[in-house]
């Protein structure tokens, strides 16, 4: 037994992956293609993807908002977990990176579920509010530029239904949030948001050491 989360050594992490279900071929191929990119570290971990897929199914999620797409790995996982009539609004600013994911979305026959919007995400979130989507999303995943995380979070709360879930990626930030000598803009923004969420009475909160830190906020 352990009173705290285990430190995942390389052999233990390999074992963790070995006792999870193997990735469907299409997810593995998208993951492999993304791993060839110089910024491949922006892709979520295998176990985080599996966890998010399970959450989607457990909650009976039908409407998702994703802030930050990159090459569309998390987008594909979520779309595959949604029911046939489910929908996912995906926000990103890059045609180049999202174009990688599009071919896999099409092959997986989930592209009809995905509404990709290429624009600064805060503009897209404002447009969704103006178009009557307030309190209509079941699940919102935030994984984009860290200095804007607080703005994404506040918009997400408005767009999320009561008892809907916000998942925020990178909240442990490779441990940098715990090192006060590190004062770059992204790290400071994450520290401020983490402290804010701890005290936010609008949500129920769980911060998990999954991937690079995954925060779950359930709207009250």
Secondary structure, 3 states (H helix, E strand, C coil): CCCCCCCCCHHHHHHHHHHCCCCCHHHHHHHHHHCCCCCHHHCCCHHHHHHHHHHHHHHCCCEEEEECCCCCHHHHHHHHHCCCCCEEEEEECCHHHHHHHHHHHHHCCCHHHEEEEECCHHHHHHHHHHCCCCCCEEEEEECCCHHHHHHHHHHHHHHEEEEEEEEEECCCHHHHHHCCCCCCHHHHHHHHHHHHHHCCCCEEEEEECCCCCEEEEEEC
